[in-house]
Amino acid sequence: TQTRAPTLSIIISNYNMEKYVATAIRSCLFQTEQANQLLMMDDGSTDQSAAFMKQFHDGSRIFFYSKSNRGKARALNDLLRYVTSDYVLELDADDFLDPNAVAVIKEQLATLTQETAVLYGNMRRWKQIEDDLLIKGIDKGRQVRDKIDFKSYRFPLGPRIYRTSYLRKEGGFPVISLKDGR
């Protein structure tokens, strides 16, 4: 289904996440409401994850790109140039979305003020036990009202959703010089 909510793209940066990236991608595709785009970047993986990701590229809504390893922030910034939506959801290659995540997020996006730049979703904490997952609980976000509140925020929950125009205005994701952005 598609609603009149603001548009949303999902971006995934991958580096050697062969064991997990399939789950991340499939969780994006098996949504009750689809994202407008799924953009994936392989950041120079040395395992088989890039070959797996490439299979999903359809050239219309799902896109795969690859480059030499230069770090996650640079990979996300390279993807940012292809985003055509109002908002972008950053999903780690070893995480996954609940089946109704896009619908819930779009519903929330439709209620935001123009000044809202970032939205954090609730995060289900889990532990992998062999080939199964043990759900340990849910961390819920709280509203951040100003810069001081933002700086004292305990930690960014996932998924992280950004207003695309604000992210571009700030120059994209910050590349930290420590270890050359990796």
N, C-alpha and C positions, 0 to 999 in steps of 0.2 A: 504494500500500500504506500501511498504518498500523501502527505498532508500539506497544508499551506504554510507550515512552519518554515523558519529560515533554513537555508540549505546547509548541508553538513558534508564535509569530506573526512575520510579517515586516512591518516598517514602512518606507515609502519617503516621503521628503519631496522634492518637486520644485519647482524654480524655473528655468524657461526651459531645460529639458534636452530639447527636442523631438527632437534628433538621437539621443539615447541612451536615453530612458526606455522606449521600446518593448522594447529588448533587456533592460533590467532587469526589466520586468514579465514578459516571456515566460520569462526564466530562472527566475522564481519559479513559474510555472505548469507548466513542463515539467520537473518534478522526479520522480525515481523514487519519492520519498515526499513527499506534500504537507504543507505547513505547515498548521496549524489555521486560520490567518487570514492574509489579505494586506490590510493597511491602507495606503491611499495618501492623501497630502495634497498638494494643489497650493497652493503658497505665493504666490499672486497672479501667476502667470506671464503674460507678455505675448505669448508665442508660442502655438502650437497644442497644446502638450503636455497641457494640462488636458483638452481635448476628447478627445484620444486616451485618456487614463487613464480618463475617465468611462465609456468603452465597456465596461470590464471589471467594473464594479460589478454584483454579482448580489444583494446584500442578504442573503446567507446566509454566505458565507465570504470574499468579496472586497468591500471597501468603498472608496469614493472620497469624499473630502471636499475642500473648497476654502475658502480664506480670503484676505483681503488680505495682502500681503507684510509679514511681521513677523520674518522670519529662520527659519533651519533649526531651531534649538533649540526655539523656540516652536511651530513646526509639529509637531515630534516630540512635544512635551509635549501638544499638542492630541490627537494620535493615541493617546497613552498611556492616556487615559481609556477608550478602546474595547477595549483589549487584554484578552482573557479567558484567556490562556495563562500557563503557568509561566514561560516565557522569551520574550524578544523579540529578534529579529535586526534590527539597523538596517542597511539597504542603501541606499547612495547611488544617486541616480537615474541616474548615469552609470557604474555598476558592474553586474556580473552575477554570478550564481552558476553553478558547474558543475552539471551535471544531477543529481549525487548529493549535493550539498551538504547538503540538509535531512536526508537519511538519515544521513550521517556526523556531522552536528552533533547530531542526536537521540541517536545512539549514544553520543557523548561526554557529553551532558547526563545520561544515565542513570547515569554513573559518578561524577559530581561529589558532593562533600560538601555538606552543607546550608550551610556557611559560604561556599561559592564564589558570588561575585556577578557576575563578568564572565568571559567566555570570548572570546578572539580566535581567529579561524580563520586558516588559512594564506591568503596572498594571492598570486595569480598576477600578476606584473608584466607589463604589455604596453604596446605603443606602437601607436597607430593610424597606419596608412600608407594614405592615401586611403580606400578602402572595405574595407580588410583590417586584420587585427591581427597584429602581430609579438610572439610570446611571448618575454619577456626573462628569465624565471626565476620562482622561487617563493620568497617570504619566509615563513619559518616562525616561528611564535610560540614563546615559551618560558614556562615556568611562573613565575608571580609568587606569592611566598610571603607577603609582608607589605607594609605601606604604603610602606616605604623602597624595596623592590624595585619596587613599582608606580610610584613617582615617578621612578625611574631607567630605566624601560622606554623603549627607544629611540623607538618611535612605535607608535600603535595600528594593528594590522593589520586588515584587513577580511576577512570581515564581523565586526562586533562584536555579541556576544550577551550580553544582560543578564538576570539573574534579575528578573522583573517586580516582585516584592514589594520587593526592595532598591532598585530604581530609583525606585519610588513613595515608599519611605521617605525617600530622599534628596531628594525634591522634583522628580524628573524630570531631564531633561537641563539642564545649566547654561546660563543665558542670560548671555552675557558682555556687559557694558555697552558695550564698544568698538563703535562704529557701531550702537548700539541692537540688539545681538544678531544682526546680519546678518553 
